[in-house]
Amino acid sequence: MKKILVLLEEDIPAVLMVVTSLIIFIQVVLRYVFGQSIVWAEEFARYGIVFFVFLGSSLAVRQGAHASVDVLVKLLPRVPQRIVEIFAILVSIGYCVMVTRFGMELVIKVSAMGNITPTLEIPMYIPYLAIPIGCALMAVRYIMELVAKIKSPMEDKAL
């Protein structure tokens, strides 16, 4: 399970970022230096960035890098603080599950239409897969965070 998560959260987004950056660099050089361009470069970059962002979001969950406002929570005593943190994780899981579900419905609808992308000529549902895959990965990470939070002993703030 860890290897799959690392592949989906770190390896694929890293490759996408490097390849997308390289293609955009080549596109800029070709366009402004040689007056030519790669027809599919911008479309690839757009979809590459979308996948990078959605897949990388679960890595942000693992690292605690998502933006949060916890000033008031940190002022609470340890038991209410823990309850609020667990509640926030549960809300995040619910949100990710909901977006995953609706994202899959969207993928199924787009797939049924049979559309393809204009220049890459891949099925249009493939770019849309970034939504349910990324949110499902985030849900998995939030569930792991919830389990860790429940299992961890309560810290004493008075230290």
FIDOKE-921120 format. One record per atom (N, C-alpha, C): residue number from 0; residue in one letter; chain; x, y, z. Coordinates in nm, 2 decimals. Layout:
<rs>
  num  residu  chaine       x       y       z
  NUM       A       A       X       Y       Z
...
</rs>
This chain:
<rs>
  num  residu  chaine       x       y       z
    0       M       A    0.08   -0.12    0.00
    0       M       A    0.00    0.00    0.00
    0       M       A    0.09    0.13    0.00
    1       K       A    0.20    0.12    0.08
    1       K       A    0.28    0.24    0.09
    1       K       A    0.35    0.27   -0.05
    2       K       A    0.39    0.16   -0.12
    2       K       A    0.45    0.18   -0.25
    2       K       A    0.36    0.24   -0.35
    3       I       A    0.23    0.20   -0.34
    3       I       A    0.13    0.26   -0.44
    3       I       A    0.11    0.40   -0.41
    4       L       A    0.10    0.44   -0.28
    4       L       A    0.07    0.57   -0.24
    4       L       A    0.19    0.66   -0.28
    5       V       A    0.31    0.61   -0.26
    5       V       A    0.43    0.69   -0.30
    5       V       A    0.43    0.71   -0.45
    6       L       A    0.40    0.61   -0.52
    6       L       A    0.39    0.62   -0.67
    6       L       A    0.29    0.73   -0.71
    7       L       A    0.17    0.72   -0.65
    7       L       A    0.07    0.81   -0.69
    7       L       A    0.08    0.95   -0.64
    8       E       A    0.14    0.97   -0.52
    8       E       A    0.16    1.10   -0.46
    8       E       A    0.29    1.17   -0.49
    9       E       A    0.39    1.09   -0.51
    9       E       A    0.52    1.16   -0.53
    9       E       A    0.58    1.13   -0.67
   10       D       A    0.59    1.01   -0.71
   10       D       A    0.66    0.97   -0.83
   10       D       A    0.58    1.03   -0.96
   11       I       A    0.46    1.00   -0.97
   11       I       A    0.38    1.04   -1.09
   11       I       A    0.38    1.19   -1.10
   12       P       A    0.34    1.26   -0.99
   12       P       A    0.34    1.41   -0.99
   12       P       A    0.47    1.47   -1.02
   13       A       A    0.58    1.41   -0.97
   13       A       A    0.72    1.46   -1.00
   13       A       A    0.75    1.45   -1.15
   14       V       A    0.72    1.33   -1.20
   14       V       A    0.74    1.31   -1.35
   14       V       A    0.66    1.41   -1.43
   15       L       A    0.53    1.42   -1.39
   15       L       A    0.44    1.51   -1.46
   15       L       A    0.49    1.66   -1.46
   16       M       A    0.54    1.70   -1.34
   16       M       A    0.59    1.83   -1.33
   16       M       A    0.72    1.86   -1.42
   17       V       A    0.81    1.76   -1.41
   17       V       A    0.93    1.78   -1.49
   17       V       A    0.90    1.77   -1.64
   18       V       A    0.82    1.68   -1.69
   18       V       A    0.78    1.66   -1.83
   18       V       A    0.70    1.79   -1.87
   19       T       A    0.61    1.83   -1.79
   19       T       A    0.53    1.95   -1.83
   19       T       A    0.61    2.07   -1.84
   20       S       A    0.70    2.09   -1.74
   20       S       A    0.79    2.20   -1.75
   20       S       A    0.88    2.20   -1.87
   21       L       A    0.93    2.08   -1.90
   21       L       A    1.02    2.07   -2.02
   21       L       A    0.95    2.09   -2.15
   22       I       A    0.83    2.04   -2.16
   22       I       A    0.75    2.06   -2.28
   22       I       A    0.71    2.21   -2.30
   23       I       A    0.68    2.28   -2.19
   23       I       A    0.65    2.42   -2.20
   23       I       A    0.77    2.50   -2.23
   24       F       A    0.88    2.46   -2.18
   24       F       A    1.01    2.53   -2.21
   24       F       A    1.04    2.51   -2.36
   25       I       A    1.03    2.39   -2.41
   25       I       A    1.06    2.37   -2.55
   25       I       A    0.96    2.44   -2.64
   26       Q       A    0.83    2.45   -2.59
   26       Q       A    0.73    2.52   -2.67
   26       Q       A    0.76    2.67   -2.68
   27       V       A    0.81    2.73   -2.57
   27       V       A    0.84    2.87   -2.57
   27       V       A    0.96    2.89   -2.66
   28       V       A    1.06    2.81   -2.65
   28       V       A    1.18    2.83   -2.74
   28       V       A    1.14    2.81   -2.88
   29       L       A    1.06    2.71   -2.91
   29       L       A    1.02    2.69   -3.05
   29       L       A    0.94    2.81   -3.11
   30       R       A    0.85    2.86   -3.02
   30       R       A    0.76    2.96   -3.07
   30       R       A    0.84    3.09   -3.09
   31       Y       A    0.92    3.13   -2.99
   31       Y       A    0.98    3.26   -3.00
   31       Y       A    1.11    3.27   -3.07
   32       V       A    1.18    3.16   -3.08
   32       V       A    1.31    3.16   -3.14
   32       V       A    1.30    3.11   -3.29
   33       F       A    1.22    3.01   -3.31
   33       F       A    1.21    2.95   -3.44
   33       F       A    1.07    2.97   -3.51
   34       G       A    0.98    3.04   -3.44
   34       G       A    0.85    3.07   -3.50
   34       G       A    0.76    2.94   -3.53
   35       Q       A    0.79    2.83   -3.46
   35       Q       A    0.72    2.71   -3.47
   35       Q       A    0.66    2.68   -3.34
   36       S       A    0.57    2.58   -3.33
   36       S       A    0.52    2.53   -3.20
   36       S       A    0.47    2.39   -3.21
   37       I       A    0.46    2.33   -3.09
   37       I       A    0.41    2.20   -3.08
   37       I       A    0.26    2.21   -3.06
   38       V       A    0.18    2.16   -3.14
   38       V       A    0.04    2.18   -3.14
   38       V       A   -0.03    2.13   -3.01
   39       W       A    0.02    2.02   -2.96
   39       W       A   -0.04    1.95   -2.84
   39       W       A    0.02    2.00   -2.71
   40       A       A    0.12    2.08   -2.71
   40       A       A    0.20    2.11   -2.59
   40       A       A    0.11    2.18   -2.48
   41       E       A    0.03    2.28   -2.52
   41       E       A   -0.05    2.35   -2.42
   41       E       A   -0.16    2.26   -2.36
   42       E       A   -0.22    2.18   -2.44
   42       E       A   -0.32    2.09   -2.39
   42       E       A   -0.26    1.99   -2.29
   43       F       A   -0.14    1.93   -2.33
   43       F       A   -0.07    1.84   -2.24
   43       F       A   -0.04    1.91   -2.11
   44       A       A    0.01    2.03   -2.12
   44       A       A    0.05    2.10   -2.00
   44       A       A   -0.07    2.12   -1.90
   45       R       A   -0.18    2.16   -1.96
   45       R       A   -0.30    2.19   -1.89
   45       R       A   -0.34    2.06   -1.81
   46       Y       A   -0.35    1.95   -1.88
   46       Y       A   -0.39    1.82   -1.81
   46       Y       A   -0.28    1.77   -1.72
   47       G       A   -0.16    1.79   -1.75
   47       G       A   -0.05    1.75   -1.66
   47       G       A   -0.05    1.83   -1.53
   48       I       A   -0.08    1.96   -1.54
   48       I       A   -0.09    2.04   -1.42
   48       I       A   -0.21    2.00   -1.33
   49       V       A   -0.32    1.97   -1.40
   49       V       A   -0.44    1.93   -1.32
   49       V       A   -0.41    1.80   -1.25
   50       F       A   -0.35    1.70   -1.32
   50       F       A   -0.32    1.57   -1.25
   50       F       A   -0.22    1.60   -1.14
   51       F       A   -0.12    1.68   -1.17
   51       F       A   -0.01    1.71   -1.07
   51       F       A   -0.08    1.77   -0.94
   52       V       A   -0.17    1.86   -0.96
   52       V       A   -0.23    1.92   -0.84
   52       V       A   -0.32    1.83   -0.76
   53       F       A   -0.40    1.75   -0.83
   53       F       A   -0.49    1.66   -0.76
   53       F       A   -0.42    1.54   -0.70
   54       L       A   -0.32    1.49   -0.76
   54       L       A   -0.24    1.38   -0.70
   54       L       A   -0.16    1.43   -0.59
   55       G       A   -0.10    1.55   -0.61
   55       G       A   -0.02    1.61   -0.50
   55       G       A   -0.09    1.65   -0.38
   56       S       A   -0.22    1.67   -0.39
   56       S       A   -0.30    1.71   -0.28
   56       S       A   -0.30    1.61   -0.17
   57       S       A   -0.29    1.48   -0.20
   57       S       A   -0.29    1.38   -0.09
   57       S       A   -0.15    1.39   -0.02
   58       L       A   -0.05    1.42   -0.10
   58       L       A    0.08    1.44   -0.03
   58       L       A    0.08    1.55    0.06
   59       A       A    0.01    1.66    0.03
   59       A       A   -0.01    1.77    0.12
   59       A       A   -0.09    1.73    0.24
   60       V       A   -0.18    1.64    0.23
   60       V       A   -0.25    1.59    0.35
   60       V       A   -0.15    1.52    0.44
   61       R       A   -0.07    1.43    0.38
   61       R       A    0.03    1.36    0.46
   61       R       A    0.12    1.45    0.53
   62       Q       A    0.16    1.56    0.47
   62       Q       A    0.26    1.65    0.53
   62       Q       A    0.20    1.76    0.61
   63       G       A    0.06    1.76    0.62
   63       G       A   -0.01    1.86    0.69
   63       G       A    0.01    2.00    0.63
   64       A       A    0.02    2.00    0.50
   64       A       A    0.05    2.13    0.43
   64       A       A   -0.08    2.20    0.38
   65       H       A   -0.19    2.14    0.39
   65       H       A   -0.32    2.22    0.35
   65       H       A   -0.34    2.33    0.45
   66       A       A   -0.39    2.44    0.39
   66       A       A   -0.42    2.56    0.47
   66       A       A   -0.53    2.53    0.58
   67       S       A   -0.51    2.57    0.70
   67       S       A   -0.61    2.56    0.80
   67       S       A   -0.60    2.67    0.90
   68       V       A   -0.71    2.70    0.96
   68       V       A   -0.71    2.81    1.06
   68       V       A   -0.73    2.74    1.19
   69       D       A   -0.63    2.73    1.27
   69       D       A   -0.64    2.66    1.40
   69       D       A   -0.60    2.74    1.52
   70       V       A   -0.60    2.87    1.50
   70       V       A   -0.56    2.96    1.62
   70       V       A   -0.65    2.94    1.74
   71       L       A   -0.78    2.93    1.72
   71       L       A   -0.87    2.91    1.83
   71       L       A   -0.87    2.77    1.88
   72       V       A   -0.85    2.68    1.79
   72       V       A   -0.84    2.54    1.84
   72       V       A   -0.72    2.52    1.93
   73       K       A   -0.61    2.58    1.90
   73       K       A   -0.49    2.57    1.98
   73       K       A   -0.50    2.63    2.12
   74       L       A   -0.60    2.72    2.13
   74       L       A   -0.62    2.78    2.26
   74       L       A   -0.71    2.69    2.36
   75       L       A   -0.78    2.59    2.30
   75       L       A   -0.86    2.50    2.38
   75       L       A   -0.78    2.41    2.47
   76       P       A   -0.85    2.36    2.57
   76       P       A   -0.78    2.26    2.65
   76       P       A   -0.77    2.13    2.57
   77       R       A   -0.68    2.04    2.61
   77       R       A   -0.64    1.93    2.52
   77       R       A   -0.76    1.84    2.48
   78       V       A   -0.85    1.81    2.57
   78       V       A   -0.96    1.72    2.53
   78       V       A   -1.05    1.78    2.42
   79       P       A   -1.11    1.90    2.44
   79       P       A   -1.19    1.97    2.34
   79       P       A   -1.10    1.99    2.21
   80       Q       A   -0.98    2.02    2.22
   80       Q       A   -0.89    2.04    2.11
   80       Q       A   -0.89    1.91    2.02
   81       R       A   -0.87    1.80    2.09
   81       R       A   -0.86    1.67    2.02
   81       R       A   -1.00    1.64    1.95
   82       I       A   -1.11    1.67    2.02
   82       I       A   -1.24    1.65    1.96
   82       I       A   -1.26    1.73    1.84
   83       V       A   -1.22    1.86    1.84
   83       V       A   -1.23    1.95    1.72
   83       V       A   -1.14    1.90    1.61
   84       E       A   -1.02    1.85    1.64
   84       E       A   -0.93    1.80    1.54
   84       E       A   -0.99    1.68    1.47
   85       I       A   -1.04    1.59    1.55
   85       I       A   -1.10    1.47    1.50
   85       I       A   -1.22    1.50    1.41
   86       F       A   -1.30    1.59    1.46
   86       F       A   -1.42    1.64    1.38
   86       F       A   -1.38    1.70    1.25
   87       A       A   -1.27    1.78    1.25
   87       A       A   -1.22    1.84    1.13
   87       A       A   -1.18    1.73    1.03
   88       I       A   -1.11    1.63    1.08
   88       I       A   -1.07    1.52    0.99
   88       I       A   -1.19    1.45    0.93
   89       L       A   -1.29    1.42    1.02
   89       L       A   -1.41    1.36    0.97
   89       L       A   -1.48    1.44    0.86
   90       V       A   -1.49    1.57    0.88
   90       V       A   -1.55    1.65    0.78
   90       V       A   -1.46    1.65    0.65
   91       S       A   -1.33    1.65    0.66
   91       S       A   -1.25    1.64    0.54
   91       S       A   -1.26    1.51    0.47
   92       I       A   -1.28    1.40    0.54
   92       I       A   -1.30    1.27    0.48
   92       I       A   -1.43    1.27    0.41
   93       G       A   -1.54    1.32    0.47
   93       G       A   -1.67    1.33    0.41
   93       G       A   -1.66    1.41    0.28
   94       Y       A   -1.60    1.52    0.28
   94       Y       A   -1.58    1.61    0.17
   94       Y       A   -1.51    1.53    0.05
   95       C       A   -1.40    1.47    0.09
   95       C       A   -1.32    1.40   -0.02
   95       C       A   -1.40    1.28   -0.08
   96       V       A   -1.48    1.21    0.01
   96       V       A   -1.56    1.10   -0.04
   96       V       A   -1.67    1.15   -0.13
   97       M       A   -1.73    1.26   -0.09
   97       M       A   -1.84    1.32   -0.17
   97       M       A   -1.78    1.37   -0.31
   98       V       A   -1.67    1.44   -0.31
   98       V       A   -1.61    1.48   -0.44
   98       V       A   -1.56    1.36   -0.52
   99       T       A   -1.51    1.26   -0.46
   99       T       A   -1.48    1.14   -0.53
   99       T       A   -1.60    1.08   -0.60
  100       R       A   -1.71    1.07   -0.53
  100       R       A   -1.83    1.01   -0.58
  100       R       A   -1.88    1.09   -0.70
  101       F       A   -1.89    1.22   -0.68
  101       F       A   -1.94    1.31   -0.79
  101       F       A   -1.84    1.31   -0.90
  102       G       A   -1.72    1.31   -0.87
  102       G       A   -1.61    1.30   -0.98
  102       G       A   -1.63    1.18   -1.06
  103       M       A   -1.65    1.07   -1.00
  103       M       A   -1.67    0.94   -1.08
  103       M       A   -1.80    0.95   -1.16
  104       E       A   -1.90    1.01   -1.11
  104       E       A   -2.02    1.03   -1.19
  104       E       A   -1.99    1.11   -1.31
  105       L       A   -1.92    1.22   -1.29
  105       L       A   -1.88    1.30   -1.40
  105       L       A   -1.79    1.23   -1.50
  106       V       A   -1.70    1.15   -1.46
  106       V       A   -1.62    1.07   -1.55
  106       V       A   -1.70    0.97   -1.63
  107       I       A   -1.80    0.91   -1.56
  107       I       A   -1.89    0.82   -1.63
  107       I       A   -1.97    0.89   -1.74
  108       K       A   -2.02    1.01   -1.71
  108       K       A   -2.10    1.08   -1.80
  108       K       A   -2.02    1.13   -1.92
  109       V       A   -1.90    1.18   -1.89
  109       V       A   -1.81    1.22   -2.00
  109       V       A   -1.77    1.11   -2.09
  110       S       A   -1.74    0.99   -2.03
  110       S       A   -1.70    0.87   -2.10
  110       S       A   -1.82    0.83   -2.19
  111       A       A   -1.94    0.84   -2.14
  111       A       A   -2.06    0.79   -2.22
  111       A       A   -2.07    0.88   -2.35
  112       M       A   -2.03    1.01   -2.34
  112       M       A   -2.04    1.10   -2.45
  112       M       A   -1.94    1.06   -2.57
  113       G       A   -1.83    1.00   -2.53
  113       G       A   -1.73    0.95   -2.63
  113       G       A   -1.65    1.06   -2.69
  114       N       A   -1.64    1.18   -2.62
  114       N       A   -1.56    1.29   -2.67
  114       N       A   -1.41    1.26   -2.66
  115       I       A   -1.33    1.32   -2.74
  115       I       A   -1.18    1.31   -2.73
  115       I       A   -1.13    1.45   -2.72
  116       T       A   -1.01    1.46   -2.67
  116       T       A   -0.95    1.59   -2.65
  116       T       A   -0.91    1.64   -2.79
  117       P       A   -0.90    1.78   -2.81
  117       P       A   -0.88    1.83   -2.94
  117       P       A   -0.75    1.80   -3.01
  118       T       A   -0.64    1.81   -2.94
  118       T       A   -0.51    1.79   -3.00
  118       T       A   -0.44    1.66   -2.96
  119       L       A   -0.45    1.61   -2.84
  119       L       A   -0.39    1.49   -2.79
  119       L       A   -0.47    1.37   -2.84
  120       E       A   -0.60    1.39   -2.87
  120       E       A   -0.69    1.29   -2.92
  120       E       A   -0.70    1.17   -2.82
  121       I       A   -0.71    1.20   -2.69
  121       I       A   -0.73    1.09   -2.60
  121       I       A   -0.87    1.11   -2.55
  122       P       A   -0.93    1.00   -2.49
  122       P       A   -1.07    1.01   -2.44
  122       P       A   -1.08    1.12   -2.34
  123       M       A   -1.18    1.20   -2.35
  123       M       A   -1.20    1.32   -2.26
  123       M       A   -1.21    1.28   -2.11
  124       Y       A   -1.26    1.16   -2.08
  124       Y       A   -1.27    1.12   -1.94
  124       Y       A   -1.14    1.11   -1.87
  125       I       A   -1.03    1.09   -1.95
  125       I       A   -0.90    1.07   -1.88
  125       I       A   -0.86    1.19   -1.80
  126       P       A   -0.86    1.31   -1.86
  126       P       A   -0.83    1.43   -1.78
  126       P       A   -0.92    1.44   -1.66
  127       Y       A   -1.05    1.41   -1.67
  127       Y       A   -1.14    1.42   -1.56
  127       Y       A   -1.12    1.32   -1.45
  128       L       A   -1.04    1.21   -1.48
  128       L       A   -1.01    1.11   -1.38
  128       L       A   -0.92    1.17   -1.26
  129       A       A   -0.86    1.28   -1.29
  129       A       A   -0.78    1.35   -1.19
  129       A       A   -0.86    1.38   -1.06
  130       I       A   -0.98    1.42   -1.08
  130       I       A   -1.07    1.46   -0.97
  130       I       A   -1.10    1.34   -0.88
  131       P       A   -1.16    1.23   -0.92
  131       P       A   -1.19    1.12   -0.83
  131       P       A   -1.06    1.05   -0.77
  132       I       A   -0.96    1.04   -0.86
  132       I       A   -0.84    0.98   -0.81
  132       I       A   -0.77    1.06   -0.70
  133       G       A   -0.75    1.19   -0.73
  133       G       A   -0.69    1.27   -0.63
  133       G       A   -0.77    1.28   -0.50
  134       C       A   -0.90    1.30   -0.51
  134       C       A   -0.98    1.31   -0.39
  134       C       A   -0.99    1.17   -0.31
  135       A       A   -0.99    1.06   -0.38
  135       A       A   -0.99    0.93   -0.32
  135       A       A   -0.85    0.91   -0.24
  136       L       A   -0.74    0.96   -0.30
  136       L       A   -0.61    0.95   -0.23
  136       L       A   -0.61    1.04   -0.11
  137       M       A   -0.67    1.16   -0.12
  137       M       A   -0.68    1.25    0.00
  137       M       A   -0.77    1.18    0.11
  138       A       A   -0.88    1.12    0.07
  138       A       A   -0.96    1.05    0.17
  138       A       A   -0.88    0.94    0.24
  139       V       A   -0.80    0.87    0.16
  139       V       A   -0.72    0.76    0.23
  139       V       A   -0.62    0.82    0.33
  140       R       A   -0.56    0.93    0.29
  140       R       A   -0.46    1.00    0.38
  140       R       A   -0.53    1.06    0.50
  141       Y       A   -0.65    1.11    0.48
  141       Y       A   -0.73    1.16    0.60
  141       Y       A   -0.77    1.05    0.69
  142       I       A   -0.81    0.94    0.63
  142       I       A   -0.84    0.82    0.72
  142       I       A   -0.72    0.77    0.80
  143       M       A   -0.60    0.77    0.73
  143       M       A   -0.48    0.73    0.80
  143       M       A   -0.45    0.83    0.91
  144       E       A   -0.47    0.96    0.88
  144       E       A   -0.45    1.07    0.99
  144       E       A   -0.55    1.05    1.10
  145       L       A   -0.67    1.01    1.07
  145       L       A   -0.77    0.99    1.18
  145       L       A   -0.73    0.88    1.27
  146       V       A   -0.69    0.77    1.21
  146       V       A   -0.65    0.65    1.28
  146       V       A   -0.53    0.68    1.37
  147       A       A   -0.43    0.76    1.32
  147       A       A   -0.32    0.80    1.39
  147       A       A   -0.36    0.89    1.51
  148       K       A   -0.45    0.98    1.48
  148       K       A   -0.49    1.07    1.59
  148       K       A   -0.57    1.00    1.70
  149       I       A   -0.65    0.90    1.66
  149       I       A   -0.72    0.83    1.77
  149       I       A   -0.63    0.74    1.85
  150       K       A   -0.53    0.68    1.78
  150       K       A   -0.44    0.59    1.85
  150       K       A   -0.33    0.66    1.93
  151       S       A   -0.30    0.79    1.90
  151       S       A   -0.20    0.86    1.97
  151       S       A   -0.24    0.90    2.11
  152       P       A   -0.15    0.89    2.20
  152       P       A   -0.19    0.94    2.34
  152       P       A   -0.20    1.09    2.34
  153       M       A   -0.28    1.13    2.43
  153       M       A   -0.31    1.28    2.44
  153       M       A   -0.18    1.34    2.49
  154       E       A   -0.14    1.45    2.42
  154       E       A   -0.02    1.52    2.47
  154       E       A   -0.07    1.62    2.59
  155       D       A    0.03    1.64    2.67
  155       D       A    0.00    1.73    2.78
  155       D       A    0.05    1.87    2.74
  156       K       A   -0.04    1.97    2.73
  156       K       A    0.00    2.10    2.68
  156       K       A    0.07    2.18    2.80
  157       A       A    0.07    2.13    2.92
  157       A       A    0.13    2.20    3.03
  157       A       A    0.28    2.18    3.04
  158       L       A    0.34    2.10    2.95
  158       L       A    0.48    2.08    2.96
  158       L       A    0.57    2.20    2.94
</rs>
